[in-house]
């Protein structure tokens, strides 16, 4: 893990493991061109190499990055969204145009202010700069059975 930079917003972006998500990597790297943020990107299958941000392709331990970050930016994957909600993280969900966009889940959590859903990548900087309300999602006992969550994480 890298040395922490003081007084900078720590952002971790995960592009997933199934598809490339260079749109997110490029946009976040562009936003961080002045290095005013502390950014780490899990680039997955992406081809773009960040110039202004720390990055890696894959890891077996996403938890340390989730724990480290003030804000996590992710794709619309249900497993990742539920993991981050369970950790009470500030979450920005963005659409990967290469994926089948089933973003109703992210939109619903945005409606309840549990995360911020960004449909247009061009508005990502504004969301980061302004900040946003992030209500903690309260999992009800047996709301989502553990075996279903475990199944989603194994996909």
Order of alpha helices (4+ residues) and beta strands (2+ residues): beta-alpha-beta-beta-alpha-beta-alpha-beta-alpha-beta-alpha-alpha
